[in-house]
Each structure stands twice: as structure tokens, then as C-alpha cells.
């Protein structure tokens, strides 16, 4: 939080949003601090949101701590999986949680889980006018602080305004015990910043999209720190997991500061969401968000470096042509380097390993921009130009 304030103080972009997050605690006693915090805030009636896995990882212990130390009245809401066996942020999950919240009686909702549990919680908290506390059980996504809830409505993924948490308590003991694939997914979500930051610069220079230098630097520094600790993250050392967790939270804070997801979400996220919706239509089990983002990032990086080598003036116009080409050369790694980093943490490195077939990959590279049509990425510019030459 202090670094965020320092970075923001040097930026005069005019795009800063007020951050209502009160505290961020990362450490071995973070679960105990939840009870202390709720007692200090005089929260008495709480809804604890979990799934079967996160209840075992941290929910049960937290429930005991809150009941004994804070003498709270706890309502446990265990989100049910869908027909495919996945817990997803859809209408059914949201309604299940909202039915557990008593308007005017529930003091706070506590999300105990990874990205999906948080998305369900932030949507319900916003619409029920109840604050929520974040208790991550895995360093798997950068969305813990987000004020937007990516939810599935009638099978389509849309992001809806929602509540950010008032506090985050990330317990090191819980996070280091998270499944390796979730840790790898968190690293993958951070790796996606290579292309999201490039897309932000592209949209800024070619379409006049809003920009914040402080949010850019915070995200970039978090990415660099994370990559520098790739081996420690892959080995699940306490320092490696702490670095990953801090990077994910910093990325989320950058989005909070800017008020939009530009710093952390570009074409790689659009491909990820496109694949997710395709899997839902096919009735297939979901892939981890960060795993999709990372593989998509490598595919987008390959495409962007190829486009830069071709240097089409329609995509890279003057007077920003030289800067954009230089940024791709300097800031977007070779796909082989990205895959090497993914192997280090034990993540899937290709669409084939992930389970995305060639036809879906090809289609997503042509259509994924429609997931966020108001976002001006290089992928969108390329596809718009491609289609214009066909007519």
C-alpha cells in the first residue's frame, strides 16, 4: 500500500480512483488477524463463503477462530459445483450466496478461496450493500482487489461493476500449501502482463485510451519481481510464494488505482475468456484462468513479434511507429522464453498441453477481440484490418 501511494504521488494523469482497501496483511498469522480485525470493526454477523476445497484449506480453521476469539455468529455458505463439477461464478452460485446474506443484519461477507469465490462474493456484496473481506487460499489470480466481477450470464462472460474488499488477509502457511497448479496459474496470470502492458501502450498511442504511468510502473515492477523469483515460486519456497502473492496484489492495486483493467488485461485475457465460454458451451470442465492466460500470452507474443517484423504502417502508424516497434522488441519476450518460464513453475506451456485444440486457437485469434470490443488491442487492430481487406 505504501509503494502504491508513493508511485501515485508522482503521477499527474488525472485518472486515479479512490482506494477504499483498509489493510493488506501477508504473513504466517494472517488468519488470526482476521478475527482481530473483525472484532475491532465490531462485526458480529458474518457469512463465510467457501467451496469444499477452500473450507478444508482455511475455512474451517477461520470459522473456529471467528467463533471463539471474535465470538461471531457465522453463516457458512458452501458454493455448490455445477453439473461438470466446477465451482463457477454464474447465476446459480450468485443467488446461492445472496440467499445466505440477510439485508440489514449481515455485517460482513468473508471470501475464503481463489478467484471464483471472490468473483461470486464481490458481486453479491455490491448488490447486497455489505462489505467483504478477502482471504485468499491460493496465489492464483490478481483479481483479489478487483472492483469488477467477471461472471457468466447465460453462458457469456461479462464483467460487472462490483465491490472491492475492505481488507485482505493472505496467510503464508495456507498459500504455500496450495496445489502446484494453482501456484503456477498465479504465475501465469502475472506473465500475461507482458502483453497486457504492450496492448495498453498500443491503445494509448493509437486510439487515445486513458493511461496512468503510476499504474503501468506498479504492474511492470510486480511482473519483473515475479519473473526474477520464478525458480523459487516453482519450488514453493516461502519467499517465492510471498513474492508471487505480493505481485498479484500489486497488480490488483494498480487496477484499483486506475479504475479499469488495462494494466493487467489485454488480448491474452480476451483469448482466455473466449476459450472459457467455448468450454462451457461444450460442457467441458474449466481450465484454470492463469494457465489459460499464460498460454494465450505466448501465442499473442508470437503474433505481435511477427506483426512487428512485418511492420505494416496501417498497424504501426506515424508518429508513434518507432516507439511501438521498439516496445514490442524490448518488452514482449520471445515465446520460447515465456514457455521456459512456465516450465520452471510446472505450468502448461502450449495450447495442446492446456487442452485447447487447433481449431479453437485459430478461431480465438480471429474473434477474441469481441470479448471486450471497447478495448483497443493490437489483436483487435489486426483483425479489423484483416476483415477490411476482405470486403
C-alpha positions as CSV (number, residue, x, y, z in Angstrom):
1,X,0.0,0.0,0.0
2,X,2.8,2.4,0.8
3,X,4.5,1.8,-2.5
4,X,1.2,2.4,-4.3
5,X,0.8,5.8,-2.5
6,X,4.4,6.7,-3.4
7,X,4.0,5.8,-7.0
8,X,0.7,7.6,-7.3
9,X,2.1,10.8,-5.8
10,X,4.5,11.1,-8.7
11,X,1.8,10.7,-11.4
12,X,-0.5,13.5,-12.6
13,X,-2.5,11.5,-15.1
14,X,-5.9,12.6,-13.6
15,X,-7.2,9.0,-13.7
16,X,-6.7,7.9,-10.1
17,X,-9.6,6.4,-8.3
18,X,-10.1,6.4,-4.5
19,X,-9.0,3.1,-2.9
20,X,-11.1,2.0,0.0
21,X,-9.0,-1.0,0.9
22,X,-8.1,-0.5,4.5
23,X,-5.4,-3.1,5.1
24,X,-3.4,-5.8,3.4
25,X,-1.7,-8.4,5.6
26,X,0.6,-11.2,4.3
27,X,2.2,-13.5,6.9
28,X,2.0,-16.6,8.9
29,X,-0.6,-15.3,11.3
30,X,-3.0,-13.7,8.8
31,X,-5.9,-15.9,9.7
32,X,-5.6,-14.9,13.3
33,X,-5.6,-11.3,12.2
34,X,-8.9,-11.7,10.5
35,X,-10.5,-12.4,13.9
36,X,-8.7,-9.4,15.4
37,X,-9.8,-7.1,12.6
38,X,-13.5,-8.2,12.7
39,X,-13.6,-7.7,16.4
40,X,-12.0,-4.3,16.1
41,X,-14.6,-3.4,13.4
42,X,-17.4,-4.8,15.7
43,X,-18.6,-7.2,13.0
44,X,-20.8,-9.8,14.7
45,X,-22.8,-11.5,12.0
46,X,-20.7,-12.9,9.2
47,X,-21.2,-15.0,6.1
48,X,-18.2,-17.2,5.3
49,X,-18.1,-18.1,1.6
50,X,-16.2,-21.3,0.7
51,X,-16.2,-24.3,-1.6
52,X,-15.4,-27.8,-0.4
53,X,-11.7,-27.4,-1.1
54,X,-11.2,-24.0,0.4
55,X,-13.2,-24.9,3.5
56,X,-10.6,-27.6,4.2
57,X,-7.7,-25.3,3.3
58,X,-8.6,-22.4,5.5
59,X,-12.3,-22.0,6.0
60,X,-12.8,-24.5,8.8
61,X,-9.9,-23.0,10.9
62,X,-11.1,-19.5,10.2
63,X,-14.6,-20.4,11.3
64,X,-13.3,-21.7,14.6
65,X,-11.1,-18.6,15.1
66,X,-14.0,-16.2,14.4
67,X,-16.4,-18.2,16.6
68,X,-14.0,-18.5,19.6
69,X,-11.9,-15.3,19.5
70,X,-14.4,-12.8,18.0
71,X,-17.5,-14.6,19.3
72,X,-19.1,-14.0,15.9
73,X,-22.2,-15.6,14.6
74,X,-21.2,-17.4,11.4
75,X,-23.3,-18.4,8.5
76,X,-21.4,-20.9,6.3
77,X,-22.2,-20.7,2.6
78,X,-20.5,-23.6,0.6
79,X,-20.9,-22.9,-3.1
80,X,-22.1,-25.9,-5.0
81,X,-20.3,-27.1,-8.1
82,X,-22.1,-27.1,-11.5
83,X,-23.0,-30.2,-13.5
84,X,-19.4,-30.5,-14.8
85,X,-18.1,-30.5,-11.2
86,X,-16.7,-26.9,-11.3
87,X,-17.5,-24.1,-9.0
88,X,-18.2,-21.2,-11.3
89,X,-19.3,-17.5,-10.9
90,X,-22.7,-17.9,-12.6
91,X,-26.3,-17.1,-11.8
92,X,-26.8,-20.2,-9.6
93,X,-23.7,-19.5,-7.4
94,X,-24.5,-15.8,-7.0
95,X,-28.1,-16.5,-6.0
96,X,-26.9,-19.2,-3.6
97,X,-24.7,-16.7,-1.8
98,X,-27.3,-13.9,-1.9
99,X,-29.8,-16.1,-0.1
100,X,-27.3,-16.6,2.7
101,X,-27.0,-12.8,3.3
102,X,-29.6,-11.1,5.5
103,X,-30.1,-7.5,4.4
104,X,-29.6,-5.1,7.4
105,X,-28.4,-8.0,9.6
106,X,-25.2,-9.4,8.0
107,X,-22.3,-7.2,8.9
108,X,-19.6,-8.6,6.5
109,X,-19.0,-11.4,4.0
110,X,-15.7,-13.2,4.0
111,X,-14.5,-14.8,0.8
112,X,-12.2,-17.8,1.5
113,X,-10.9,-19.1,-1.7
114,X,-9.3,-18.2,-5.0
115,X,-10.6,-16.2,-8.0
116,X,-14.1,-17.7,-8.5
117,X,-15.1,-17.5,-4.8
118,X,-14.0,-13.8,-4.8
119,X,-16.0,-13.1,-8.0
120,X,-19.2,-14.5,-6.6
121,X,-18.6,-12.7,-3.3
122,X,-17.8,-9.3,-4.7
123,X,-20.9,-9.3,-6.9
124,X,-23.2,-10.3,-4.0
125,X,-21.5,-7.8,-1.6
126,X,-22.1,-5.0,-4.0
127,X,-25.7,-5.7,-4.7
128,X,-26.5,-6.5,-1.0
129,X,-24.7,-3.4,0.2
130,X,-22.5,-5.4,2.6
131,X,-18.6,-5.1,2.8
132,X,-16.4,-8.1,2.2
133,X,-13.1,-9.3,3.4
134,X,-10.7,-11.3,1.2
135,X,-8.9,-14.4,2.5
136,X,-7.0,-16.0,-0.5
137,X,-6.3,-19.7,-0.3
138,X,-4.0,-19.8,-3.3
139,X,-1.8,-17.2,-5.1
140,X,-3.7,-18.0,-8.3
141,X,-5.1,-14.7,-9.7
142,X,-4.5,-10.9,-9.5
143,X,-8.2,-10.2,-9.0
144,X,-8.5,-10.3,-5.2
145,X,-8.7,-6.5,-5.0
146,X,-10.9,-6.0,-8.1
147,X,-14.0,-3.9,-8.2
148,X,-15.2,-5.8,-11.3
149,X,-16.8,-9.2,-11.2
150,X,-16.3,-11.4,-14.3
151,X,-19.4,-13.6,-14.2
152,X,-21.2,-16.0,-16.5
153,X,-24.7,-14.9,-17.5
154,X,-26.5,-17.3,-19.9
155,X,-23.1,-18.8,-20.8
156,X,-21.4,-15.5,-21.8
157,X,-18.6,-14.0,-19.7
158,X,-19.1,-10.3,-18.8
159,X,-17.5,-8.1,-16.2
160,X,-20.0,-6.2,-14.0
161,X,-19.2,-3.4,-11.5
162,X,-18.9,-4.8,-8.0
163,X,-17.3,-4.3,-4.6
164,X,-13.6,-4.4,-3.8
165,X,-12.6,-5.9,-0.4
166,X,-12.1,-3.7,2.6
167,X,-9.2,-5.9,3.8
168,X,-7.0,-8.7,2.5
169,X,-5.5,-11.4,4.8
170,X,-3.2,-13.7,2.9
171,X,-1.8,-16.4,5.2
172,X,1.6,-17.7,4.1
173,X,1.0,-21.1,5.7
174,X,-2.2,-21.6,3.7
175,X,-0.7,-20.2,0.4
176,X,2.4,-22.4,0.4
177,X,0.2,-25.5,0.8
178,X,-1.9,-24.5,-2.3
179,X,-1.9,-27.1,-5.1
180,X,1.0,-26.6,-7.5
181,X,-1.3,-26.0,-10.5
182,X,-2.9,-23.0,-8.7
183,X,0.5,-21.5,-7.9
184,X,1.6,-22.0,-11.5
185,X,-1.7,-20.3,-12.6
186,X,-0.9,-17.3,-10.4
187,X,2.5,-17.0,-12.0
188,X,0.8,-17.4,-15.4
189,X,-1.6,-14.6,-14.7
190,X,1.4,-12.3,-13.9
191,X,3.2,-13.5,-17.0
192,X,0.3,-12.2,-19.1
193,X,1.3,-8.6,-18.1
194,X,3.9,-8.8,-20.8
195,X,1.2,-8.5,-23.5
196,X,-1.4,-6.6,-21.5
197,X,1.1,-3.7,-20.9
198,X,2.0,-3.7,-24.5
199,X,-1.7,-3.6,-25.5
200,X,-2.2,-0.7,-23.1
201,X,0.6,1.3,-24.7
202,X,-0.8,0.4,-28.2
203,X,-4.3,1.6,-27.3
204,X,-2.9,4.7,-25.6
205,X,-0.9,5.7,-28.7
206,X,-3.3,4.7,-31.5
207,X,-6.7,5.1,-30.0
208,X,-6.3,7.7,-27.2
209,X,-7.2,5.2,-24.4
210,X,-6.7,6.6,-20.9
211,X,-3.3,5.9,-19.4
212,X,-1.7,6.1,-15.9
213,X,2.1,6.0,-15.7
214,X,2.0,5.0,-12.0
215,X,-0.3,2.0,-12.6
216,X,2.0,1.0,-15.5
217,X,5.1,1.1,-13.3
218,X,3.4,-0.7,-10.4
219,X,2.3,-3.5,-12.7
220,X,5.7,-3.7,-14.5
221,X,7.7,-3.8,-11.3
222,X,5.4,-6.6,-10.0
223,X,6.0,-8.6,-13.2
224,X,9.7,-8.2,-13.0
225,X,9.8,-9.2,-9.4
226,X,7.8,-12.3,-10.1
227,X,9.9,-13.4,-13.1
228,X,13.1,-12.9,-11.0
229,X,11.7,-15.4,-8.5
230,X,10.4,-18.0,-11.0
231,X,12.6,-20.8,-9.6
232,X,11.7,-20.1,-6.0
233,X,8.0,-20.0,-7.0
234,X,8.3,-23.3,-8.8
235,X,10.0,-24.7,-5.7
236,X,7.2,-23.3,-3.5
237,X,9.6,-21.6,-1.1
238,X,8.1,-19.2,1.4
239,X,9.9,-16.3,-0.2
240,X,8.9,-17.3,-3.7
241,X,5.2,-17.6,-2.7
242,X,5.3,-14.3,-0.8
243,X,6.8,-12.6,-3.9
244,X,4.1,-14.1,-6.1
245,X,1.4,-13.1,-3.7
246,X,2.7,-9.5,-3.4
247,X,3.0,-9.3,-7.2
248,X,-0.6,-10.4,-7.7
249,X,-1.9,-8.0,-5.1
250,X,0.2,-5.2,-6.5
251,X,-1.3,-5.8,-10.0
252,X,-4.7,-5.7,-8.5
253,X,-4.0,-2.5,-6.7
254,X,-2.8,-0.9,-9.9
255,X,-6.1,-1.7,-11.5
256,X,-7.9,-0.2,-8.4
257,X,-5.8,2.9,-8.7
258,X,-6.6,3.3,-12.4
259,X,-10.2,2.2,-12.1
260,X,-10.0,-0.1,-15.1
261,X,-8.3,-3.4,-16.0
262,X,-6.0,-2.0,-18.8
263,X,-2.7,-2.6,-16.8
264,X,-3.4,-6.3,-16.4
265,X,-5.7,-7.4,-19.1
266,X,-5.2,-7.3,-22.9
267,X,-5.5,-9.7,-25.8
268,X,-4.2,-12.6,-23.7
269,X,-7.2,-12.3,-21.3
270,X,-9.6,-12.0,-24.2
271,X,-8.3,-15.3,-25.6
272,X,-8.7,-16.8,-22.1
273,X,-12.3,-15.7,-21.8
274,X,-13.1,-16.9,-25.3
275,X,-11.7,-20.4,-24.5
276,X,-13.7,-20.4,-21.2
277,X,-17.0,-19.7,-23.0
278,X,-16.2,-22.3,-25.6
279,X,-15.6,-24.9,-22.9
280,X,-18.9,-24.0,-21.2
281,X,-20.8,-24.5,-24.5
282,X,-19.2,-27.9,-24.9
283,X,-19.9,-28.9,-21.4
284,X,-16.2,-29.4,-20.6
285,X,-14.5,-28.9,-17.3
286,X,-13.0,-25.5,-16.9
287,X,-9.3,-24.7,-17.2
288,X,-7.5,-22.5,-14.6
289,X,-7.7,-18.9,-15.5
290,X,-3.9,-18.2,-15.1
291,X,-3.0,-21.3,-17.1
292,X,-5.1,-20.1,-20.0
293,X,-3.7,-16.5,-19.7
294,X,-0.1,-17.7,-19.8
295,X,-0.5,-20.0,-22.8
296,X,-2.5,-17.2,-24.6
297,X,0.2,-14.7,-23.7
298,X,2.8,-16.9,-25.5
299,X,0.5,-17.1,-28.6
300,X,-0.1,-13.4,-28.6
301,X,3.6,-12.6,-28.1
302,X,4.4,-14.8,-31.1
303,X,1.8,-12.9,-33.2
304,X,2.9,-9.5,-32.0
305,X,6.5,-10.1,-32.7
306,X,5.6,-11.4,-36.2
307,X,3.5,-8.3,-36.9
308,X,6.3,-6.0,-35.7
309,X,8.7,-7.8,-38.0
310,X,6.4,-7.1,-40.9
311,X,6.0,-3.5,-39.8
312,X,2.7,-2.8,-41.6
313,X,2.2,1.1,-41.4
314,X,-1.5,0.6,-41.0
315,X,-0.9,-1.2,-37.7
316,X,2.1,0.9,-36.7
317,X,1.4,4.4,-37.9
318,X,3.5,7.5,-37.6
319,X,4.4,9.4,-35.4
320,X,4.3,6.5,-32.9
321,X,5.6,3.8,-35.2
322,X,9.1,3.7,-33.9
323,X,8.1,3.7,-30.3
324,X,5.6,0.8,-30.7
325,X,8.0,-1.3,-32.7
326,X,10.7,-0.7,-30.1
327,X,8.4,-1.6,-27.2
328,X,7.5,-4.9,-28.8
329,X,11.2,-5.7,-29.4
330,X,12.2,-4.8,-25.8
331,X,9.1,-5.6,-23.7
332,X,7.5,-8.7,-25.3
333,X,9.7,-11.8,-24.8
334,X,10.2,-14.5,-27.4
335,X,7.5,-17.2,-27.0
336,X,10.3,-19.7,-26.2
337,X,11.4,-17.6,-23.2
338,X,7.8,-17.4,-21.9
339,X,7.4,-21.2,-22.3
340,X,10.7,-21.7,-20.5
341,X,9.4,-19.7,-17.5
342,X,6.2,-21.7,-17.5
343,X,8.1,-24.9,-17.4
344,X,10.0,-23.6,-14.4
345,X,6.8,-23.4,-12.3
346,X,5.3,-26.6,-13.7
347,X,2.6,-24.9,-15.9
348,X,1.2,-26.0,-19.3
349,X,3.3,-24.3,-22.0
350,X,1.2,-24.8,-25.2
351,X,-2.4,-24.9,-26.3
352,X,-2.0,-28.7,-26.8
353,X,-0.8,-29.2,-23.2
354,X,-3.6,-27.0,-22.0
355,X,-6.2,-28.8,-24.0
356,X,-7.1,-26.1,-26.5
357,X,-7.4,-27.6,-29.9
358,X,-6.0,-26.0,-33.1
359,X,-9.5,-25.0,-34.4
360,X,-10.4,-23.2,-31.2
361,X,-7.0,-21.4,-31.1
362,X,-7.3,-20.3,-34.7
363,X,-10.8,-19.0,-34.2
364,X,-10.0,-17.2,-30.9
365,X,-7.1,-15.4,-32.6
366,X,-9.6,-14.1,-35.1
367,X,-12.5,-13.3,-32.8
368,X,-11.4,-12.9,-29.2
369,X,-11.4,-9.1,-29.5
370,X,-15.2,-9.2,-29.4
371,X,-15.0,-10.3,-25.8
372,X,-14.1,-6.7,-24.9
373,X,-15.0,-4.7,-28.0
374,X,-14.2,-1.4,-26.4
375,X,-10.6,-2.3,-25.7
376,X,-8.2,-1.3,-28.5
377,X,-5.5,-4.0,-28.6
378,X,-3.1,-4.8,-31.4
379,X,-5.0,-8.0,-31.9
380,X,-8.2,-6.0,-32.5
381,X,-6.5,-3.6,-34.9
382,X,-5.0,-6.5,-36.9
383,X,-8.3,-8.3,-37.2
384,X,-10.2,-5.2,-38.1
385,X,-7.6,-4.5,-40.9
386,X,-7.8,-8.2,-42.0
387,X,-11.5,-8.0,-42.4
388,X,-11.5,-4.7,-44.2
389,X,-9.2,-6.1,-46.9
390,X,-11.7,-9.0,-47.4
391,X,-14.6,-6.6,-48.3
